Amino acid sequence: MTPVVSHGLVILSDEIIVKILHSCRYLEILQFAITCKRHHSIVAETISLQLQIELELNNLEVVTGSGTFGSNYALILEELRRYRNAWLDLDIGGPLQKSMNGQMVKWKLSEGYYVAVSLGRADDFGPHSLQSIPLSDSVPRDPLSFKRPFHEFYVDYAQDLVVLANVKMQNKQYGQIELLSAETGLFHPLARCPLLILRVDFKINFIRYETFFLSVMHNLLAIQIDDDRTPSYELLIFDWKLGTLINRIRPNSGCGMSDFAFLDKDRLVLVSGPVNESTGDLEEVKLMIYNIYSQTHISMPLLNSRTGPILRLTDVAQSNPIATFEFPEIDDRYGLSNSLQLRAGPVPGYTTYSKSVGFAHPHVSTLCLPLILEDLSEDSIEDITFKIFVDVERLLRCMENDSSVIPWSKWGPHTTRWFLDENRVDTWSRFMSGFRYIRLDTGGFLRPLYDLSVFDFNPWNARQRDTDYLGTAEYRDELKEVVSKGTRLITPIPTDSQGSRGLVEIIDSDLPTVISRGFKTPIVSSLPYRVVTKSQTSWAEGWTVDGQHIVGINAIDPDSVDTTDGLGEGPPSKVVIYKLQA
């Protein structure tokens, strides 16, 4: 029977129908296409609709003003499909090796550059300079030096911006934020208040490197300052150009832990939990979403000083989440580790891949939550480490019922996929890019080649190229057991993966993972994913990824150690770069 929608559209021309469809989401377009042959033909043969569907399926948008001469819908669609297929096949070239001076202690990826800092003199409380190397063949940037050491940094080359965070040594209740030009190292010309001094109600730990957390999204600057004694935190959102405070977030009880990421242009996402004030133990974990622009009136109580205005945070109103996603109850035998991490990338709205146009993610695609449960029993120590992957689009759909608190049963099973892991601490902040998570096998040290796997948590990509290239039915049965138990991250691939297309595993929602330990009831998760594995990478201490590069960190050749170049110093740190062939 022909759906009713066809009768109303039969008198409309194809051109008008196309204009109407451009105002619809991709699911609505696909549903429209299956109503009759004419509608299927309209959708299949209209390049602009195919491009719209392809962009939305991959959570991408064309960056405004990025088009080059000769770009058109057909060319953009072709480039986008080549890009998608290159990741599906893990078609990467390299490696390209580059060296950096000194031993890197902090690093970030920024618009096609690898930016790192190394420690200076032994009596300093932090680094003084930044080194940047291009991931492609671009001209390297000169090192950027600063007068004072800093604890944390953030680089946004698209805006010529460097943000430095430090503790004022004279009074450790004061944090200092400098907004500088990435070109000159001087105060940024667009920042109305290039020096922000923040007064908190606790002493900032100037020895601990993980005290400040920074992120920039266009004109927005997010600053989190951790109090590791209480423990607690202050999370502040500024318009860095205007110098105005937009939002303040802190635990309602006064004690808590969190990590955060920009979710889209209007919202933040936090993994957070309250801390027992008496024991200092983390009591539970929740995902919380906040509006960036607070509904609460924010004033900026300032103190006068010789160096400029000081923002006193204790007098600033704090905002509340618009949605809270609950996690399952933990078994009484276990407790949460006092460490919370939230991994996602890249920042929404920033170019992740460029050809005739630039492509960006309008919102974060996938969240990764490393989580550790500590065994509290006296007779054994069996801590459990998880990596939990969350599909953001499905998460946001769960908010559409206007409920501010969403229990696990309403969002978790179909929105997440859980894995057991062996890494207690994962310091590589960018092992996620879009839907993709990169993983190296853990066996052996300094072998000639390592298996590199890319896990793709885009539910649609799990159905692309639906031929599974696994070698035998026997391994397929073994894989089912590995997936159902959640041990895929810690199980080596037992087959040769050096083929040109790699070894492909496709896990759909009909093969759920069931976690039987650590919680009061078994955890079922069924987010689809796809894995492609190749054996072609050399050893590195850690790995990070952006839209078109996979980068090995501290890829040190043992034979390159030069004992004459400074007592106790190691060789220059090497960065190994693989580039997507799209």
C-alpha positions in Angstrom: 0.0 0.0 0.0 1.4 3.4 -1.0 2.0 5.7 2.0 -0.2 8.7 2.4 2.7 11.1 1.9 2.9 10.1 -1.8 -0.6 11.5 -2.6 0.3 15.0 -1.4 3.6 15.1 -3.4 2.5 13.7 -6.7 1.6 17.1 -8.1 5.0 18.6 -7.0 7.9 18.8 -9.4 11.2 17.0 -8.5 12.9 20.3 -8.0 10.4 21.4 -5.3 10.6 17.9 -3.6 14.4 18.2 -3.5 14.2 21.6 -1.8 11.8 20.2 0.8 14.1 17.2 1.5 17.1 19.5 2.1 15.3 20.7 5.2 15.0 17.2 6.5 17.3 14.9 8.4 19.0 12.0 6.7 16.7 9.4 8.3 13.7 11.2 7.0 15.2 11.4 3.5 16.0 7.7 3.6 12.5 6.8 4.8 11.1 9.0 2.0 13.2 7.2 -0.6 11.6 3.8 0.1 8.0 5.0 -0.3 7.9 4.5 -4.1 10.2 4.2 -7.2 9.9 7.9 -8.1 11.0 9.0 -4.6 13.9 6.5 -4.6 15.0 7.9 -8.0 14.9 11.5 -6.8 17.1 10.7 -3.8 19.5 8.4 -5.6 20.0 10.7 -8.5 20.3 14.1 -6.8 23.9 14.8 -5.9 23.1 17.4 -3.3 20.9 15.0 -1.4 23.5 12.3 -1.6 26.1 14.7 -0.2 23.7 15.7 2.6 23.1 12.1 3.6 26.9 11.3 3.4 27.8 14.3 5.6 25.2 13.5 8.3 26.0 9.8 8.3 29.6 10.7 9.1 28.7 13.6 11.5 30.5 16.1 9.2 29.8 19.5 7.8 31.5 21.6 5.2 33.4 24.4 6.8 32.0 27.8 5.8 34.3 29.7 3.4 36.7 26.7 2.9 35.8 26.0 -0.8 38.5 26.3 -3.4 38.0 27.2 -7.1 36.3 24.4 -9.0 34.7 22.7 -6.0 31.2 21.5 -6.6 28.7 19.0 -5.0 29.9 16.1 -7.2 33.6 16.6 -6.4 32.9 17.1 -2.7 30.8 13.9 -2.5 33.6 12.0 -4.3 36.2 13.3 -1.9 34.1 12.5 1.1 33.5 9.0 0.0 37.2 8.5 -0.7 38.0 9.8 2.8 35.4 7.4 4.4 36.7 4.4 2.4 40.3 5.2 3.2 39.5 4.9 6.9 37.4 1.8 6.4 40.4 0.1 4.6 43.0 1.7 6.9 44.8 2.9 3.8 47.7 4.8 5.4 51.1 5.8 4.0 54.3 6.2 5.9 55.9 6.2 8.3 57.4 9.7 8.3 59.8 10.2 11.2 60.5 13.6 12.8 62.6 14.5 15.8 62.1 16.9 18.6 64.6 18.3 21.1 64.5 16.9 24.7 62.1 14.5 26.3 58.5 15.5 25.8 56.4 15.8 28.9 53.2 17.2 27.4 51.8 17.1 23.8 48.8 18.0 21.8 47.6 17.8 18.2 46.5 21.2 16.7 45.3 21.8 13.1 47.9 19.5 11.5 50.7 20.2 14.0 52.1 18.2 16.8 52.8 20.5 19.7 55.0 19.5 22.6 56.8 20.8 25.6 59.9 19.5 27.4 61.3 20.4 30.7 63.9 23.2 31.0 66.3 23.8 33.8 66.1 21.5 36.8 65.1 24.3 39.2 62.1 25.3 37.1 58.5 24.3 38.0 57.5 23.7 34.4 58.5 24.2 30.8 59.3 27.5 29.2 58.8 26.8 25.5 56.6 25.1 22.8 57.9 23.1 19.9 55.6 22.5 16.9 56.2 20.1 14.0 53.9 19.8 11.0 52.3 16.4 10.4 52.6 16.9 6.7 55.4 18.5 4.6 54.6 22.1 5.8 57.3 24.4 6.9 58.1 23.9 10.7 57.3 26.6 13.1 60.0 28.2 15.2 60.0 27.2 18.9 58.1 29.7 21.0 59.7 30.7 24.3 58.1 32.4 27.3 59.5 34.4 30.2 57.9 32.2 32.9 57.3 28.5 33.2 53.8 27.2 32.8 51.8 24.2 34.0 49.4 23.6 31.1 49.0 24.9 27.6 46.6 24.9 24.7 47.3 25.9 21.1 44.7 27.0 18.5 46.6 27.9 15.3 43.4 28.7 13.5 43.1 31.7 15.8 46.8 32.3 16.3 46.2 31.6 20.0 48.3 30.0 22.8 46.8 29.7 26.3 49.1 29.2 29.2 48.0 28.3 32.7 50.2 28.7 35.8 50.0 29.0 39.6 51.1 32.3 41.2 53.9 31.1 43.5 53.3 34.0 45.9 49.8 32.8 46.7 48.7 29.4 45.6 45.0 30.2 45.7 45.6 32.2 42.5 45.7 30.7 39.0 47.0 32.8 36.1 45.8 32.4 32.5 47.7 34.1 29.7 46.3 34.6 26.2 49.1 34.9 23.7 49.8 35.1 20.0 51.1 31.8 18.6 53.1 33.9 16.1 54.9 36.3 18.4 54.4 35.0 22.0 53.1 38.4 23.0 49.6 39.1 24.4 46.9 38.2 21.8 45.7 41.4 20.0 42.1 40.2 20.0 42.0 39.5 23.8 40.5 42.4 25.7 41.9 40.9 29.0 44.9 38.8 27.9 45.8 38.1 31.5 43.2 36.4 33.7 43.8 36.0 37.4 41.5 33.6 39.1 41.1 33.2 42.9 39.8 29.9 44.1 39.0 28.8 47.7 41.7 26.1 47.8 45.5 25.9 47.3 46.4 24.9 43.8 48.9 22.0 43.7 51.8 23.6 41.7 53.8 20.3 41.7 51.1 18.2 40.1 51.0 18.5 36.3 47.3 17.5 36.0 46.0 20.6 37.9 44.7 22.7 34.9 42.7 21.4 32.0 42.2 23.7 29.0 40.1 23.7 25.9 39.2 26.3 23.2 36.3 26.3 20.8 36.3 29.5 18.7 35.7 32.4 21.1 35.1 30.0 24.1 37.8 29.1 26.6 37.1 26.3 29.2 39.4 26.2 32.2 39.2 23.4 34.9 41.2 23.8 38.0 41.4 20.7 40.2 41.6 20.7 44.0 43.2 17.3 44.7 43.1 17.7 48.5 39.3 18.1 49.0 38.9 16.8 46.2 36.9 19.3 44.1 37.1 21.4 41.0 36.2 24.7 39.3 35.2 24.6 35.7 34.9 28.0 34.1 33.8 29.1 30.6 35.1 32.4 29.3 34.6 34.4 26.1 38.4 34.9 25.7 38.0 37.7 23.3 35.7 39.8 25.4 37.2 38.7 28.7 33.8 37.8 30.2 32.8 34.9 32.3 30.0 32.9 30.7 29.5 29.9 33.1 30.8 28.3 36.3 30.4 24.6 37.1 31.4 22.9 40.3 30.1 19.9 42.3 26.9 20.7 44.2 28.1 19.1 47.3 31.4 20.9 47.2 33.3 17.7 46.8 33.7 15.9 43.5 35.7 15.0 40.4 35.2 15.5 36.7 36.6 15.7 33.2 34.9 17.6 30.4 34.7 18.2 26.6 32.9 20.6 24.3 29.9 18.6 23.0 28.8 21.1 20.3 28.6 24.8 19.9 26.0 25.2 22.7 26.8 22.4 25.2 29.4 20.8 27.4 29.6 17.2 28.5 31.1 16.1 31.8 31.9 12.8 33.4 31.5 13.6 37.0 30.8 12.1 40.4 30.4 13.2 44.1 33.2 12.4 46.6 32.6 11.3 50.2 33.9 14.2 52.2 35.0 11.9 55.1 36.7 9.2 53.1 37.7 11.0 49.9 36.2 8.1 47.9 34.4 8.7 44.6 30.8 7.5 45.2 29.3 7.2 41.7 29.8 8.2 38.1 27.4 10.2 35.9 27.4 11.8 32.5 26.1 15.3 32.6 25.3 17.8 29.9 25.4 21.5 30.5 24.4 24.5 28.5 27.5 26.5 27.7 25.6 29.8 28.2 24.3 29.6 31.7 20.7 30.5 32.4 21.9 31.9 35.7 23.0 35.5 35.7 26.8 35.6 35.9 28.6 38.5 37.4 32.3 39.0 37.7 33.3 40.1 41.2 36.7 41.6 40.8 39.4 42.4 43.3 41.9 45.2 42.5 45.6 44.4 42.4 48.8 45.9 41.0 48.8 43.3 38.2 45.1 43.8 37.1 41.7 42.6 38.1 41.3 39.3 40.0 38.2 37.2 39.5 37.0 35.8 42.9 35.2 32.6 42.0 33.5 31.9 45.4 31.1 34.8 44.7 30.1 33.6 41.2 26.8 31.6 40.8 27.1 28.1 39.5 24.9 26.4 37.0 23.1 23.0 36.9 23.1 20.2 34.3 20.3 20.1 31.7 20.5 16.3 31.6 22.1 13.6 33.8 22.7 10.1 32.5 23.0 7.5 35.3 25.3 4.5 35.4 24.6 1.1 36.9 25.0 0.4 40.6 28.4 -0.9 41.6 28.8 -4.2 43.5 29.6 -3.6 47.2 32.8 -5.6 46.7 34.2 -2.8 44.5 34.8 0.9 44.7 35.6 3.5 42.0 39.1 4.6 41.4 39.7 8.3 42.2 40.4 9.1 38.6 37.9 10.2 35.9 38.7 10.7 32.3 36.6 11.7 29.3 38.2 11.3 25.8 36.7 12.8 22.7 37.9 14.7 19.7 38.3 16.8 17.7 36.8 20.1 19.0 33.5 20.7 17.2 33.6 23.1 14.3 37.4 22.7 13.6 38.6 21.4 10.2 39.5 17.7 10.5 40.1 17.0 6.8 40.6 19.2 3.7 40.5 18.7 0.0 38.5 21.1 -2.2 36.7 22.0 0.9 37.3 21.6 4.6 35.2 19.1 6.7 34.5 19.5 10.4 32.4 17.7 13.0 29.4 19.8 14.2 29.4 17.8 17.4 31.5 15.2 19.1 30.8 11.8 17.6 31.9 9.2 20.2 32.9 9.6 23.9 35.4 7.2 25.5 35.2 6.8 29.3 38.1 4.8 30.9 36.8 3.5 34.2 38.5 1.5 37.0 36.8 -0.5 39.7 39.1 -1.3 42.7 38.6 -4.6 44.6 37.8 -3.7 48.2 38.1 -7.3 49.6 41.0 -8.2 51.9 41.7 -11.6 50.5 42.3 -10.6 46.8 43.0 -7.7 44.6 41.1 -8.0 41.3 40.7 -4.4 40.0 38.7 -4.2 36.8 39.5 -1.6 34.1 37.0 -0.7 31.4 36.8 1.4 28.3 33.2 2.5 27.6 32.3 4.0 24.2 29.2 6.2 23.9 27.5 7.2 20.7 26.7 10.9 21.1 23.8 11.0 18.5 22.0 8.2 20.4 22.7 9.9 23.7 21.2 13.1 22.5 18.1 11.3 21.3 17.5 10.1 24.9 17.1 13.8 25.9 14.1 14.3 23.7 11.6 13.0 26.2 12.3 16.1 28.4 13.5 14.1 31.3 16.4 15.7 33.1 17.6 12.4 34.8 17.9 9.4 32.5 18.4 6.0 34.2 20.9 3.5 32.8 18.2 1.2 31.5 16.8 4.0 29.2 20.0 4.9 27.5 23.0 2.6 28.3 22.4 -0.7 26.6 21.9 0.6 23.0 24.1 3.7 23.3 27.3 2.1 24.7 29.8 -0.7 24.1 31.9 -1.8 27.1 35.4 -3.4 26.9 37.6 -4.9 29.5 41.1 -3.3 29.4 44.5 -3.9 31.0 45.8 -0.3 31.1 45.3 1.4 34.5 46.4 4.8 33.3 46.0 6.0 29.7 47.7 9.4 29.3 47.2 9.7 25.6 44.5 12.3 25.4 43.8 11.9 21.7 43.3 8.2 21.0 39.8 9.2 19.8 39.0 11.2 16.6 35.4 11.3 15.5 34.0 7.8 15.7 37.5 6.2 15.6 39.6 4.8 18.4 43.2 3.5 17.7 44.8 0.6 19.5 48.1 -1.2 19.2 48.6 -4.8 20.4 50.4 -5.1 23.7 52.6 -8.1 23.2 56.4 -7.8 23.1 58.7 -4.8 22.9 60.6 -3.3 20.0 59.3 -5.9 17.5 59.8 -5.1 13.8 56.0 -4.6 13.2 52.9 -4.2 15.4 49.3 -4.8 14.7 47.4 -1.4 14.6 43.7 -1.5 14.9 41.1 1.2 14.2 37.8 0.7 16.0 35.0 2.6 14.2 31.9 3.2 16.4 29.8 4.8 13.6 26.7 2.5 13.5 26.4 3.1 9.8 30.0 2.3 9.0 29.6 -1.0 10.8 27.3 -1.9 7.9 29.5 -0.4 5.1 31.5 -2.9 3.0 29.6 -5.7 4.8 32.0 -8.4 3.7 34.0 -9.7 6.7 37.5 -10.6 5.7 38.2 -12.9 8.6 40.0 -16.0 7.5 38.0 -18.9 9.1 34.7 -19.8 10.5 36.6 -21.1 13.6 38.0 -17.6 14.3 34.5 -16.1 13.8 33.2 -18.3 16.6 36.1 -17.3 18.8 35.5 -13.7 18.0 31.9 -14.0 19.1 33.0 -15.3 22.5 35.6 -12.5 22.8 33.1 -9.8 22.0 30.4 -11.2 24.3 32.8 -11.2 27.2 34.2 -7.7 26.4 37.8 -8.9 26.0 38.4 -7.7 22.4 40.9 -4.9 23.4 43.1 -7.4 25.3 42.9 -10.4 22.9 45.6 -10.6 20.2 44.5 -11.1 16.6 45.4 -14.8 15.8 45.6 -14.3 12.0 48.0 -12.7 9.5 46.8 -9.1 9.0 49.3 -7.9 6.4 46.9 -8.0 3.5 46.4 -4.7 1.6 42.9 -4.3 3.0 43.7 -5.6 6.5 41.6 -7.9 8.7 38.1 -6.6 9.2 35.7 -7.5 12.0 32.1 -6.3 12.0 30.2 -6.4 15.3 26.5 -5.5 15.0 24.0 -4.9 17.8 22.8 -8.5 17.6 26.1 -9.5 19.3 26.0 -7.7 22.7 28.7 -7.5 25.3 27.8 -8.7 28.8 29.9 -7.6 31.7 29.3 -9.9 34.6 31.7 -8.5 37.2 31.8 -5.3 39.2 28.1 -4.3 39.2 25.0 -5.5 41.0 23.5 -6.7 37.8 25.2 -7.7 34.5 25.9 -4.8 32.1 24.6 -5.4 28.5 25.9 -3.1 25.8 25.2 -3.4 22.0 26.6 -0.3 20.2 27.7 -1.6 16.7 31.4 -1.2 15.7 33.8 -2.2 13.1 37.5 -3.0 13.4 40.2 -3.0 10.7 43.7 -4.2 11.6 47.0 -4.1 9.8 50.5 -5.2 10.8 52.6 -2.3 9.6 53.5 0.0 12.5 56.7 0.3 14.4 57.0 0.7 18.2 56.1 3.9 20.0 55.3 4.7 23.6 51.8 5.8 22.7 49.6 6.7 19.8 47.3 9.6 18.9 45.0 10.4 16.0 43.4 13.2 14.1 41.2 13.3 11.0 43.9 12.2 8.6 47.0 11.2 10.7 48.0 8.5 13.1 51.0 9.6 15.2 53.3 7.5 17.3 54.7 9.3 20.4 58.2 8.9 21.7 59.2 6.5 19.0 62.8 6.2 20.4 65.4 4.1 18.6 67.6 2.5 21.3 70.7 2.7 19.0 70.3 6.5 18.8 71.2 7.3 22.4 74.1 9.8 22.5 75.7 9.7 26.0 77.9 12.7 25.2 75.0 15.1 24.8 74.4 16.1 28.3 74.6 13.9 31.4 71.5 11.9 32.0 69.7 13.2 28.9 68.0 10.8 26.5 68.1 11.0 22.7 65.8 13.4 20.8 62.2 12.2 20.9 60.9 10.9 17.6 57.4 11.2 16.2 56.2 8.6 13.7 53.5 9.9 11.4 51.2 7.8 9.2 49.0 9.7 6.8 45.6 8.7 5.4 45.8 8.0 1.6 42.5 9.6 0.5 
